[in-house]
Amino acid sequence: MPLSASRPCVVGFVGNCQAELLQRAFAAALPATEFSAFYLFFDPSPAARAQAVTELARSDIVLLQDIQDTESGGLSAAIPSATRIVRFPFLRFASPWPYDDFNGLRDTMARQQDDPALHTTTYYDGILGRLRRLIPDPEARFDAYKAQAAPGIVDPARVHDFERRRLQALDQRFDMAIGRFILEEFQRTPLFHTVNRPCGALLAMVLADVFDRLGLDVAVPDAATLDELGAIQVPVHPGVAERLSIEWATKQRLYRHGGTEITWDQFVRGYIRRYG
């Protein structure tokens, strides 16, 4: 499908790190003589915005990740009317990490201690933040967290029920079966490294759908080549694993963290030490 024999078809990917991985895999799978692909972060800085608008102006197709901020940030408004827009899902899954502050309950005090530009901590814990205010002693706080004895703590089963309905709606919106696959396999297979870092197999499913929507008969790269997001892993709370029957999240499991491998206990104790 190049639109013209005189130049490659220009395809832009707009989204987060998932979109960046898909763009690289897309470019590697297709001949450069026929396709030119670029990536733009969905929320560019003011300094980068002008260049982003220029990139979009030359695009024939834009793959737009389904992130709310993509619309509110205004990049979608900069896409020329003649450019074909193809939307693809933003993959996230809260069930194994119901206390992550990505899901709503913020650990504001911990966030204020870090320079956001340094990405000191990528994933904060809202329940540990709540317990910090209630239990000054670090060891007692660890015990309370492990026992899930925090006021107003959410039942993981309720979070999972919400996620089940959200993923079913995602499948309907994109005419896919990726949500069903997640719901059927997450207990047996670690499909996500964190609440919003999917494994390569899921990204390969999204890329296959992109190829299909564009009418491209192209082999999808091996899932292992797309599995780059596991450099950051957040351990699953043992109580959550038990409640949701997550078989792979054992108490002895090691998770990658800053170039090392740690257990859930080590991760939580380290978080408590760092943020008081």
Backbone bond lengths (Angstrom), bond angles and torsions (degrees), N, CA, C in turn:
res aa  C-N    CA-C-N  psi(-1)  N-CA   C-N-CA  omega(-1)  CA-C   N-CA-C  phi
1 M - - - 1.436 - - 1.521 111.74 -
2 P 1.262 129.90 41.43 1.439 117.58 164.67 1.519 108.92 -66.31
3 L 1.329 116.51 141.97 1.453 120.05 -177.16 1.511 111.51 -74.64
4 S 1.299 117.37 -20.41 1.452 121.22 -179.20 1.520 108.51 -144.70
5 A 1.329 115.26 142.45 1.455 118.59 178.41 1.524 111.65 -68.92
6 S 1.337 115.95 -17.23 1.464 119.64 -174.99 1.519 113.47 -86.28
7 R 1.322 117.79 -15.14 1.468 119.22 -178.79 1.520 109.97 -152.97
8 P 1.324 116.84 157.23 1.469 119.62 176.52 1.526 111.57 -69.22
9 C 1.293 115.56 156.35 1.469 122.51 172.26 1.537 107.86 -74.05
10 V 1.322 116.78 127.26 1.460 121.42 -176.95 1.527 109.06 -94.93
11 V 1.331 115.86 120.69 1.463 121.99 -176.41 1.527 108.97 -120.30
12 G 1.320 116.29 124.14 1.458 120.88 178.00 1.517 111.51 -106.86
13 F 1.315 116.73 140.30 1.461 123.21 174.31 1.522 107.58 -111.08
14 V 1.335 117.19 124.85 1.460 121.81 -179.68 1.521 108.14 -120.46
15 G 1.329 116.67 123.46 1.462 119.76 -179.93 1.513 111.04 168.27
16 N 1.336 115.65 -149.63 1.467 120.72 -179.16 1.527 109.91 -102.57
17 C 1.333 117.44 -156.30 1.462 120.89 -176.35 1.533 112.18 -61.81
18 Q 1.322 117.95 -27.69 1.460 119.97 175.89 1.528 110.15 -62.67
19 A 1.335 115.91 -44.56 1.464 120.63 179.30 1.522 111.52 -63.31
20 E 1.343 116.33 -36.48 1.466 119.94 179.36 1.526 110.71 -64.01
21 L 1.329 117.05 -43.29 1.464 120.04 177.59 1.528 111.38 -63.09
22 L 1.317 116.45 -40.88 1.464 120.26 179.53 1.524 110.94 -64.85
23 Q 1.333 116.35 -38.58 1.467 120.00 178.84 1.526 111.02 -62.55
24 R 1.326 116.41 -43.44 1.463 119.46 -179.11 1.530 110.75 -65.35
25 A 1.340 116.00 -40.97 1.463 119.45 179.23 1.523 111.26 -67.88
26 F 1.331 116.01 -38.30 1.465 121.47 177.15 1.523 109.96 -60.05
27 A 1.348 116.51 -48.17 1.461 121.00 -178.18 1.524 111.28 -64.11
28 A 1.339 117.17 -36.58 1.461 120.75 -178.88 1.526 112.20 -71.87
29 A 1.332 116.76 -27.13 1.460 120.68 -175.03 1.522 113.49 -86.77
30 L 1.332 117.05 -15.29 1.459 120.67 -173.72 1.525 110.79 -120.34
31 P 1.318 117.43 148.50 1.470 120.21 -178.78 1.525 112.10 -67.10
32 A 1.329 116.13 134.14 1.469 120.95 -179.17 1.524 111.91 -64.59
33 T 1.327 116.78 -21.21 1.469 119.45 178.26 1.523 111.74 -71.76
34 E 1.338 116.56 -19.07 1.457 119.86 -177.68 1.520 113.37 -110.54
35 F 1.341 117.41 -26.51 1.460 120.71 -176.81 1.532 110.40 -136.68
36 S 1.316 114.36 140.53 1.457 121.61 171.82 1.525 106.80 -125.02
37 A 1.335 117.19 121.62 1.464 120.52 -174.66 1.524 110.49 -119.51
38 F 1.334 116.11 139.91 1.456 121.13 176.20 1.525 109.39 -134.01
39 Y 1.337 115.13 162.41 1.461 121.54 -179.33 1.518 110.00 -122.47
40 L 1.346 116.03 141.16 1.461 122.72 173.90 1.521 109.09 -130.06
41 F 1.330 116.20 133.36 1.458 120.54 172.38 1.520 108.98 -66.00
42 F 1.334 116.81 139.34 1.475 120.41 -171.95 1.526 113.44 -65.48
43 D 1.341 117.64 -22.60 1.469 120.53 -177.46 1.527 109.29 -128.63
44 P 1.333 118.08 73.62 1.466 120.23 -175.13 1.523 112.04 -68.82
45 S 1.307 115.46 154.17 1.460 120.70 174.63 1.526 109.20 -67.41
46 P 1.326 117.74 160.30 1.481 119.27 177.34 1.523 112.18 -54.12
47 A 1.338 117.45 -35.71 1.464 120.39 -178.96 1.528 111.77 -69.21
48 A 1.341 116.80 -31.35 1.466 121.02 -177.11 1.526 112.92 -91.41
49 R 1.315 117.01 -11.18 1.461 120.19 -172.87 1.532 112.76 -64.93
50 A 1.328 116.99 -42.30 1.462 119.84 -178.21 1.524 110.95 -60.42
51 Q 1.344 116.86 -42.40 1.458 120.53 178.31 1.525 110.58 -65.72
52 A 1.339 116.97 -37.22 1.462 120.38 178.35 1.520 111.12 -62.81
53 V 1.329 116.43 -42.66 1.469 120.26 179.16 1.525 110.53 -63.44
54 T 1.318 116.51 -38.81 1.468 120.66 177.56 1.519 111.04 -63.00
55 E 1.333 116.19 -43.04 1.469 120.39 178.62 1.522 110.91 -62.05
56 L 1.323 116.84 -43.60 1.462 120.04 -179.35 1.526 111.58 -65.03
57 A 1.316 116.62 -33.94 1.466 120.65 -177.32 1.526 111.89 -64.07
58 R 1.327 117.48 -25.49 1.462 119.56 -177.99 1.524 112.66 -97.78
59 S 1.326 117.50 3.14 1.465 120.68 -174.77 1.519 112.07 -83.85
60 D 1.318 114.92 144.96 1.468 121.52 173.03 1.521 111.04 -92.31
61 I 1.346 115.31 -35.25 1.466 122.28 -179.90 1.521 107.31 -135.21
62 V 1.329 116.47 138.51 1.460 120.98 173.67 1.516 108.70 -122.19
63 L 1.327 115.95 122.84 1.459 122.26 172.82 1.523 106.98 -90.20
64 L 1.317 116.61 111.59 1.458 122.33 -171.67 1.523 109.66 -108.81
65 Q 1.330 116.10 115.72 1.454 120.40 179.61 1.522 110.39 -69.91
66 D 1.321 115.35 143.36 1.468 121.24 -174.83 1.532 110.67 -81.10
67 I 1.337 115.38 71.13 1.460 122.51 176.35 1.521 107.34 -115.57
68 Q 1.323 116.85 132.55 1.456 120.34 -177.57 1.518 111.63 -55.98
69 D 1.340 116.94 -40.51 1.458 120.81 -177.45 1.524 112.51 -67.04
70 T 1.333 118.06 -18.18 1.454 120.08 175.75 1.516 110.11 -62.56
71 E 1.334 115.22 -37.52 1.457 119.74 177.48 1.523 111.22 -76.32
72 S 1.344 117.37 -48.50 1.455 120.10 -175.88 1.520 111.90 -68.95
73 G 1.347 117.04 -28.05 1.456 119.78 179.13 1.511 113.29 -72.56
74 G 1.332 117.41 -15.33 1.444 120.28 172.71 1.510 116.23 91.29
75 L 1.343 119.91 -4.73 1.463 119.69 -179.37 1.524 111.66 -64.44
76 S 1.317 116.95 -34.79 1.468 118.98 -179.89 1.528 111.03 -61.87
77 A 1.336 116.48 -31.22 1.471 119.88 179.25 1.522 111.83 -70.18
78 A 1.340 116.65 -18.79 1.465 120.46 -179.09 1.525 112.51 -88.03
79 I 1.327 117.83 -3.04 1.464 120.85 179.36 1.527 108.97 -77.82
80 P 1.320 119.15 125.46 1.468 120.87 -179.85 1.524 112.24 -57.86
81 S 1.307 115.76 148.41 1.467 120.56 -176.43 1.523 112.09 -62.88
82 A 1.332 117.36 -27.53 1.466 120.30 -178.84 1.528 112.61 -81.79
83 T 1.321 117.01 -9.14 1.461 120.48 -178.32 1.518 110.65 -80.47
84 R 1.299 116.41 134.14 1.459 120.31 177.32 1.527 109.88 -76.21
85 I 1.328 116.74 130.60 1.455 122.09 178.52 1.532 109.17 -108.18
86 V 1.321 116.01 127.47 1.460 121.99 175.79 1.522 107.25 -122.43
87 R 1.302 116.78 121.11 1.463 120.69 -178.47 1.530 110.33 -93.00
88 F 1.324 114.39 146.82 1.460 119.59 177.13 1.529 108.42 -139.08
89 P 1.330 118.13 156.04 1.467 120.82 -170.46 1.521 113.97 -74.79
90 F 1.323 114.24 149.49 1.461 123.12 166.97 1.526 105.82 -90.77
91 L 1.328 117.21 119.06 1.454 121.16 -175.38 1.527 110.57 -89.90
92 R 1.302 116.00 125.57 1.463 121.98 174.70 1.527 107.76 -151.12
93 F 1.332 115.65 159.02 1.464 119.26 -177.16 1.518 108.34 -156.72
94 A 1.318 116.58 107.06 1.463 122.06 -172.91 1.524 113.40 -84.09
95 S 1.310 118.39 -19.54 1.469 120.37 -169.83 1.527 114.52 -52.27
96 P 1.343 119.98 -47.80 1.469 118.19 -179.54 1.530 113.80 -71.73
97 W 1.343 117.67 -15.46 1.468 121.63 -176.80 1.537 110.53 -131.24
98 P 1.327 117.69 62.45 1.472 119.90 -174.46 1.522 113.76 -67.90
99 Y 1.345 117.64 -17.49 1.466 120.32 -176.46 1.526 112.44 -97.96
100 D 1.324 117.39 -3.95 1.462 121.19 178.08 1.527 109.27 -61.29
101 D 1.342 116.98 135.97 1.464 117.52 -174.63 1.526 112.25 -74.57
102 F 1.334 117.35 -3.28 1.456 121.26 168.27 1.532 110.34 -60.88
103 N 1.331 116.27 -25.43 1.464 121.43 -175.98 1.528 113.40 -89.61
104 G 1.328 118.47 -5.23 1.466 117.03 175.37 1.512 115.88 143.72
105 L 1.349 118.07 -53.43 1.460 120.82 -176.45 1.525 109.04 -80.47
106 R 1.331 117.10 105.71 1.460 122.39 -171.91 1.526 113.05 -82.65
107 D 1.335 115.20 145.26 1.459 121.24 167.27 1.528 106.50 -99.34
108 T 1.315 115.33 76.69 1.461 121.37 -172.97 1.523 111.96 -62.68
109 M 1.335 117.08 -39.30 1.465 120.40 -178.04 1.529 111.00 -62.25
110 A 1.316 116.91 -42.04 1.468 120.05 178.51 1.521 110.45 -65.65
111 R 1.314 117.06 -42.79 1.458 120.60 179.67 1.530 111.51 -60.54
112 Q 1.316 116.65 -37.56 1.458 120.35 -178.58 1.527 112.59 -69.08
113 Q 1.323 117.02 -20.56 1.466 120.23 179.02 1.522 112.54 -79.13
114 D 1.312 117.47 -17.20 1.460 121.26 -173.99 1.521 111.60 -107.13
115 D 1.314 114.97 148.72 1.459 121.54 170.47 1.525 107.04 -82.36
116 P 1.336 118.80 114.13 1.476 119.47 -176.01 1.524 113.01 -59.97
117 A 1.316 117.31 -24.22 1.461 119.76 -179.45 1.524 111.88 -70.24
118 L 1.345 117.11 -21.17 1.461 120.97 -177.22 1.524 113.03 -91.71
119 H 1.348 117.06 -12.48 1.470 121.53 -179.38 1.531 110.73 52.04
120 T 1.340 115.79 45.49 1.462 120.61 -178.67 1.520 110.89 -57.02
121 T 1.313 115.95 -47.86 1.457 122.34 175.22 1.525 107.66 -127.79
122 T 1.314 116.22 124.73 1.461 119.44 -177.72 1.520 111.51 -84.61
123 Y 1.334 116.69 -33.46 1.464 120.96 -175.85 1.520 109.89 -127.44
124 Y 1.315 115.24 119.09 1.461 122.06 -179.89 1.525 109.10 -100.26
125 D 1.334 115.87 164.08 1.458 121.14 -174.68 1.522 110.08 -120.80
126 G 1.328 116.55 114.12 1.454 121.16 -177.06 1.516 113.89 -66.57
127 I 1.332 117.78 -34.68 1.469 120.06 -179.26 1.529 110.49 -72.73
128 L 1.324 117.68 -40.23 1.466 119.22 175.21 1.531 110.63 -62.62
129 G 1.323 116.23 -34.24 1.455 119.27 175.56 1.519 112.08 -65.24
130 R 1.314 117.08 -40.13 1.464 120.95 177.93 1.530 110.78 -66.96
131 L 1.332 116.77 -42.88 1.464 120.06 -179.20 1.529 111.99 -67.67
132 R 1.336 117.62 -28.28 1.459 120.23 178.33 1.530 110.68 -58.97
133 R 1.323 115.59 -37.72 1.459 120.10 -179.16 1.525 112.10 -74.88
134 L 1.337 116.92 -22.39 1.460 120.81 -174.30 1.521 113.81 -100.99
135 I 1.330 117.30 -30.64 1.471 121.25 -173.76 1.522 108.91 -128.51
136 P 1.334 118.40 98.86 1.470 120.53 -177.09 1.526 113.93 -65.02
137 D 1.320 117.62 -35.60 1.456 120.28 -176.06 1.532 110.96 -71.29
138 P 1.334 118.71 122.15 1.468 121.15 -175.99 1.525 114.15 -59.34
139 E 1.343 117.75 -41.32 1.460 119.60 -177.66 1.516 111.15 -69.72
140 A 1.340 116.91 -40.11 1.465 120.33 177.05 1.527 110.25 -65.16
141 R 1.325 116.49 -34.69 1.465 120.46 178.50 1.522 110.31 -67.59
142 F 1.322 116.69 -41.52 1.460 120.40 176.71 1.525 110.39 -59.45
143 D 1.330 116.27 -45.84 1.467 120.41 -179.19 1.521 111.55 -61.70
144 A 1.342 116.11 -41.12 1.465 119.91 -179.88 1.525 111.06 -65.83
145 Y 1.323 115.40 -39.98 1.460 119.27 179.46 1.525 110.62 -66.52
146 K 1.338 115.82 -43.35 1.462 119.31 -179.87 1.525 111.01 -62.31
147 A 1.341 116.03 -36.18 1.468 120.94 179.15 1.516 112.51 -82.95
148 Q 1.335 117.07 -1.01 1.473 123.18 -177.30 1.526 110.74 55.62
149 A 1.348 114.61 41.91 1.461 121.47 -177.03 1.528 110.25 -105.11
150 A 1.314 115.17 63.32 1.466 120.86 177.63 1.520 108.85 -118.10
151 P 1.338 117.64 142.23 1.476 119.99 179.33 1.528 111.03 -59.59
152 G 1.305 115.67 130.53 1.457 120.51 175.78 1.516 115.10 71.32
153 I 1.339 117.39 16.99 1.465 119.45 -178.47 1.525 109.93 -64.11
154 V 1.305 116.28 137.37 1.457 121.07 -175.51 1.525 109.87 -77.39
155 D 1.306 116.51 144.10 1.459 122.52 174.98 1.534 108.12 -75.92
156 P 1.338 118.61 121.87 1.464 120.00 179.03 1.520 113.51 -54.17
157 A 1.323 117.18 -30.49 1.471 119.64 179.39 1.527 111.24 -66.31
158 R 1.332 117.23 -33.27 1.466 120.22 177.00 1.522 110.89 -68.91
159 V 1.346 115.97 -41.21 1.460 119.73 176.49 1.526 109.69 -61.47
160 H 1.319 116.44 -42.92 1.457 119.57 -178.61 1.524 111.40 -66.25
161 D 1.308 117.86 -35.49 1.467 119.89 177.10 1.520 110.59 -62.49
162 F 1.333 115.99 -41.40 1.470 119.57 175.80 1.524 110.90 -62.85
163 E 1.340 116.65 -44.08 1.455 120.47 -179.73 1.529 111.37 -64.55
164 R 1.316 116.46 -37.64 1.466 119.41 177.92 1.524 110.57 -59.20
165 R 1.332 116.21 -46.69 1.464 119.39 -179.60 1.530 111.67 -68.39
166 R 1.336 117.34 -36.22 1.462 120.60 179.26 1.528 111.03 -66.04
167 L 1.341 117.18 -42.65 1.457 120.69 -179.69 1.526 111.92 -69.58
168 Q 1.310 116.88 -34.16 1.464 119.32 174.64 1.530 110.62 -63.83
169 A 1.332 116.34 -40.05 1.458 120.41 177.65 1.524 110.98 -67.27
170 L 1.334 116.84 -36.13 1.469 120.72 177.47 1.526 110.37 -61.19
171 D 1.321 116.57 -44.65 1.465 120.11 178.65 1.524 111.27 -59.66
172 Q 1.324 116.87 -41.06 1.470 120.17 179.31 1.523 111.17 -66.76
173 R 1.340 116.23 -40.78 1.472 120.10 -176.03 1.524 111.21 -67.38
174 F 1.347 116.53 -38.40 1.457 119.66 -176.13 1.526 113.19 -104.26
175 D 1.320 116.89 2.66 1.465 121.77 -179.02 1.531 110.06 54.21
176 M 1.335 114.66 51.34 1.455 122.01 -178.87 1.524 109.66 -127.50
177 A 1.326 115.36 176.48 1.464 120.46 174.97 1.519 110.32 -124.53
178 I 1.334 117.38 20.44 1.455 120.21 -176.30 1.522 111.41 -70.84
179 G 1.325 117.29 -35.19 1.460 120.09 176.89 1.514 111.70 -64.32
180 R 1.328 116.59 -43.23 1.462 120.63 177.77 1.522 110.53 -62.32
181 F 1.334 116.23 -40.33 1.467 120.42 178.92 1.534 110.49 -61.11
182 I 1.330 116.85 -44.32 1.463 120.52 178.84 1.526 110.66 -59.97
183 L 1.324 116.08 -47.15 1.465 120.19 -177.17 1.527 111.83 -65.38
184 E 1.317 116.93 -33.23 1.466 120.24 -178.21 1.522 112.71 -80.36
185 E 1.346 117.97 -25.15 1.462 120.25 -170.16 1.520 114.92 -112.92
186 F 1.343 119.55 -14.19 1.466 119.44 -168.78 1.526 113.35 -63.61
187 Q 1.331 117.38 -26.87 1.470 118.99 -179.33 1.526 112.14 -73.25
188 R 1.319 117.24 -27.83 1.467 121.86 -177.64 1.524 113.19 -97.37
189 T 1.332 116.94 -25.68 1.463 121.59 -171.83 1.518 110.52 -132.67
190 P 1.337 118.75 134.08 1.465 120.49 176.29 1.525 111.35 -74.28
191 L 1.313 116.33 88.43 1.462 121.76 -176.33 1.525 112.53 -79.32
192 F 1.327 116.86 -20.43 1.463 121.45 178.60 1.527 108.29 -127.96
193 H 1.335 115.07 142.92 1.461 120.75 175.34 1.526 111.04 -87.42
194 T 1.310 115.86 -31.15 1.464 124.23 174.93 1.515 106.46 -144.93
195 V 1.306 116.73 -175.80 1.460 120.39 -177.11 1.529 112.67 -59.76
196 N 1.334 118.33 -27.87 1.471 119.67 -178.63 1.524 113.12 -132.91
197 R 1.340 116.49 26.75 1.467 120.86 176.66 1.522 109.54 -121.59
198 P 1.338 117.65 92.11 1.466 121.02 -177.53 1.519 111.96 -75.63
199 C 1.314 115.13 158.44 1.460 121.20 176.58 1.530 109.75 -76.48
200 G 1.327 114.83 168.85 1.451 119.88 -177.69 1.520 114.45 -61.62
201 A 1.335 117.30 -32.62 1.464 120.25 -179.17 1.525 111.36 -62.12
202 L 1.335 116.87 -39.07 1.467 119.90 178.75 1.521 111.35 -70.15
203 L 1.325 117.10 -40.78 1.465 119.59 177.99 1.526 110.91 -65.10
204 A 1.328 116.71 -34.30 1.468 120.07 176.60 1.530 110.48 -63.93
205 M 1.321 117.20 -36.30 1.466 120.19 176.88 1.526 111.01 -64.88
206 V 1.329 116.63 -40.00 1.468 120.05 178.06 1.532 110.00 -65.65
207 L 1.328 116.79 -43.77 1.468 119.87 -179.61 1.522 111.03 -63.94
208 A 1.322 117.76 -38.72 1.466 120.88 176.85 1.524 110.27 -60.65
209 D 1.325 116.54 -39.46 1.466 120.50 178.13 1.522 110.95 -66.85
210 V 1.337 117.07 -39.42 1.465 120.96 176.86 1.520 110.42 -60.32
211 F 1.336 116.95 -48.40 1.467 120.32 178.25 1.526 110.62 -57.52
212 D 1.327 115.73 -42.24 1.463 119.76 -178.64 1.524 111.12 -64.45
213 R 1.332 117.08 -43.27 1.464 120.35 -179.44 1.524 112.02 -65.46
214 L 1.321 116.14 -30.18 1.465 120.24 179.11 1.523 112.52 -88.08
215 G 1.330 116.72 -1.17 1.454 120.28 179.32 1.512 113.83 71.06
216 L 1.327 116.33 30.97 1.459 121.01 -177.67 1.528 110.56 -102.36
217 D 1.303 116.74 125.10 1.462 121.99 177.15 1.532 107.72 -91.45
218 V 1.322 115.45 79.32 1.463 121.66 -173.87 1.523 108.71 -128.35
219 A 1.314 116.51 138.81 1.461 120.32 176.91 1.524 109.77 -72.03
220 V 1.319 116.01 134.93 1.461 121.16 178.20 1.527 108.51 -76.51
221 P 1.333 118.14 134.97 1.462 119.62 177.48 1.521 111.47 -57.36
222 D 1.318 115.99 155.39 1.461 121.07 177.62 1.521 110.30 -55.42
223 A 1.324 116.57 140.32 1.459 121.52 -176.99 1.524 112.44 -56.44
224 A 1.335 116.53 -31.43 1.461 119.93 -178.44 1.520 111.62 -62.24
225 T 1.333 117.42 -31.10 1.464 120.02 -179.81 1.517 111.87 -72.35
226 L 1.319 116.99 -18.37 1.461 121.64 179.00 1.526 112.53 -98.11
227 D 1.322 116.46 -2.14 1.468 120.08 -173.56 1.528 110.73 -91.82
228 E 1.341 116.13 65.58 1.461 121.54 -177.69 1.524 113.17 -101.31
229 L 1.313 117.90 -10.80 1.460 120.10 -172.00 1.524 112.72 -84.83
230 G 1.320 117.58 -1.27 1.453 120.39 -179.05 1.514 114.41 -78.43
231 A 1.340 117.51 2.79 1.467 119.65 176.56 1.520 111.02 -63.95
232 I 1.336 116.47 -24.95 1.463 122.00 174.28 1.521 107.62 -117.69
233 Q 1.338 116.56 121.82 1.458 121.48 177.74 1.525 108.87 -130.13
234 V 1.313 115.84 138.48 1.466 121.25 176.73 1.527 108.08 -108.81
235 P 1.329 117.36 123.63 1.466 119.66 -179.88 1.532 112.43 -61.81
236 V 1.309 114.91 149.20 1.460 121.84 178.12 1.530 109.16 -90.53
237 H 1.323 116.05 129.60 1.469 121.18 178.62 1.537 108.76 -57.13
238 P 1.339 118.00 130.20 1.470 119.71 -178.12 1.526 113.26 -58.45
239 G 1.332 117.07 -32.78 1.463 119.37 177.38 1.516 112.18 -68.79
240 V 1.326 116.34 -35.39 1.471 120.73 176.74 1.528 109.45 -68.48
241 A 1.333 116.32 -43.18 1.465 120.01 179.10 1.526 111.21 -59.00
242 E 1.323 115.74 -41.80 1.459 119.56 179.32 1.523 111.61 -67.76
243 R 1.318 116.43 -43.17 1.475 121.00 -177.77 1.521 111.77 -63.76
244 L 1.347 116.15 -35.51 1.463 120.26 -176.33 1.532 112.65 -103.60
245 S 1.327 116.90 5.62 1.476 122.40 178.67 1.528 111.82 56.64
246 I 1.334 116.18 46.13 1.462 121.67 177.40 1.530 107.41 -85.13
247 E 1.313 116.40 103.11 1.460 122.09 -169.92 1.525 113.12 -67.95
248 W 1.321 117.71 -35.41 1.469 120.48 -173.43 1.528 113.14 -80.10
249 A 1.316 117.79 -17.25 1.474 121.31 -177.53 1.524 109.95 -88.33
250 T 1.319 115.78 67.87 1.457 120.71 -179.62 1.530 110.40 -79.88
251 K 1.331 116.44 165.68 1.464 120.64 179.65 1.525 111.49 -65.92
252 Q 1.320 116.91 -25.75 1.464 120.60 -177.41 1.530 112.88 -90.86
253 R 1.307 117.88 -5.41 1.460 120.75 -174.64 1.527 111.18 -62.25
254 L 1.336 115.60 140.29 1.453 121.45 175.64 1.525 109.77 -101.54
255 Y 1.315 115.69 141.26 1.458 122.94 -179.36 1.523 109.52 -122.03
256 R 1.328 115.73 141.56 1.462 119.53 179.04 1.523 110.72 -72.93
257 H 1.332 115.52 134.10 1.467 120.43 -176.49 1.521 109.35 -155.89
258 G 1.347 115.43 105.39 1.457 119.90 177.22 1.510 114.67 59.61
259 G 1.317 117.58 40.84 1.453 120.88 178.12 1.511 114.21 84.38
260 T 1.326 117.96 -1.13 1.462 121.83 177.27 1.528 109.28 -122.77
261 E 1.320 116.03 178.56 1.453 121.57 175.04 1.520 108.47 -122.98
262 I 1.314 116.53 130.70 1.460 120.74 -176.24 1.522 110.34 -134.76
263 T 1.330 114.82 161.20 1.457 121.37 175.52 1.524 109.62 -88.85
264 W 1.323 115.27 173.21 1.467 119.91 176.22 1.527 110.36 -61.16
265 D 1.322 117.95 -44.44 1.465 120.95 179.07 1.525 111.17 -56.61
266 Q 1.323 116.96 -47.01 1.459 120.59 -178.72 1.527 111.64 -64.18
267 F 1.312 116.26 -38.64 1.464 120.51 178.99 1.526 110.71 -62.15
268 V 1.319 117.01 -48.16 1.469 121.06 -176.99 1.522 111.06 -67.63
269 R 1.318 117.29 -43.96 1.475 119.68 179.02 1.533 110.67 -62.80
270 G 1.320 116.89 -37.62 1.454 120.13 177.57 1.514 111.61 -65.20
271 Y 1.313 117.02 -39.51 1.469 121.89 178.09 1.532 109.94 -62.81
272 I 1.320 115.78 -44.03 1.475 120.24 -179.86 1.527 110.92 -65.01
273 R 1.322 117.15 -41.76 1.465 120.12 177.93 1.526 111.58 -61.86
274 R 1.299 116.55 -42.50 1.464 119.92 -174.93 1.529 111.53 -68.82
275 Y 1.318 116.87 -42.96 1.466 119.33 -170.64 1.520 113.92 -104.50
276 G 1.337 117.19 4.45 1.467 118.82 172.64 1.513 113.29 81.41
